[in-house]
Amino acid sequence: MKILEVKTTQRQYPMIIGTDVVNNIEDFLKSVSITTNRKLLLITDQQIEKLYGDKVRKLLLNYNLFSYVVSQGENSKSLSQIEKIITYAIENGLDRSSVIIALGGGMIGDLAGFAAAIYMRGIEFVQIPTTILAHDSSIGGKVAVNHSLGKNMIGAFHQPKLVIYDTSFLKTLPIKEVKSGLAELIKHGLIKDKEFVEWLVKYSVELTQLRVDYLNEALYRGSKIKADVVYEDEHELGIRAILNFGHTFGHVIESISNYQYSHGEGVAIGMIYAARIANEMGLISYDLVEQYIALIQKFGLPTTIPTHYQATEMLAIMLRDKKFEQHQIRMVLPTEIGKVEIVKGISKEFLLKVMEDVKG
């Protein structure tokens, strides 16, 4: 078991990483003052409910626990779903001392966290991630739902009270979701830690096979990179924006494909897009772009987009992104492996040209 202490200006909270750690959930909850006299609302999706819902409820028999189950997929990350959750919470008498527990991947963490952020002006919540990808979204406090015109356009900063990351939950992940989660681990290395990138490459087979020792180490190191950045800039006023490496174009791919591309797949393509932009701007050599492509492909992740995607449509989606500020696109671009910088004022011509370059 590994424990990462995540520090922010709001609070400090533990992220507990290990196999079968959820079996001690009651002790962990009590350690952060979530006692049995407080009502809990467990929010999960249909797939995780079938796999782990009963297991988690049995571990929480001493609590007054309510459960709310949503459909799988990004379509559940909506204001209409939030209204239903809030209605359910009110009808079941949840009050300001109640706690929401998010059991699932990044979608559930975002949805449940946003519900916690706005219910009675904010109640506490706990993250129990069930995907590799959620190592990223379960810490840092960014919670949100989607709008028809853009991903995560309605949200808040609301830190969890506790993160319980039981890696035994990951054994049921489809290979597509395993690779999607590894994309975010790669991203953390590429922005901050070249040695971690080299470690990921060395153990790529073990990680793809979900070998527990390697996975626990990777999740701890990736999460620590994010936690360190969040500590410096909780509300993304400066350096925290580097965590968006690959996300500007990644969100475009998710949106234009109607989420047929997973988040991690979008980020993988987005990192290649950013590397190509950096090359066009003279920040890196094309040799380095090829290194990025080889790295992403080593983990079985995509590096190109379908040829029928229209660049003008993708640009329109990008210009609605939260990173479009004061009529300027802000992107995180690589300068070398393990280092990036935030660049503003990239021309639309550059953006459109490189969108054509990533078609394959």
Secondary structure, 3 states (H helix, E strand, C coil): CEEEEEECCCCEEEEEEECCHHHHHHHHHHHCCCCCCCCEEEEEEHHHHHHHHHHHHHHCCCCCEEEEEECCCHHHCCHHHHHHHHHHHHHCCCCCCCEEEEEECHHHHHHHHHHHHHHHHCCEEEEEECCCCHHHHCCCCEEEEEECCEEEEEEEECCCCEEEEEHHHHHHCCHHHHHHHHHHHHHHHHHHCHHHHHHHHHCHHHHHCCCHHHHHHHHHHHHHHHHHHHHHCCCCCCHHHHHHCCHHHHHHHHHHCCCCCCHHHHHHHHHHHHHHHHHHCCCCCHHHHHHHHHHHHHCCCCCCECCCCCHHHHHHHHCCCCCEECCEEEEEEEEECCEEEEEECCCHHHHHHHHHHCEC
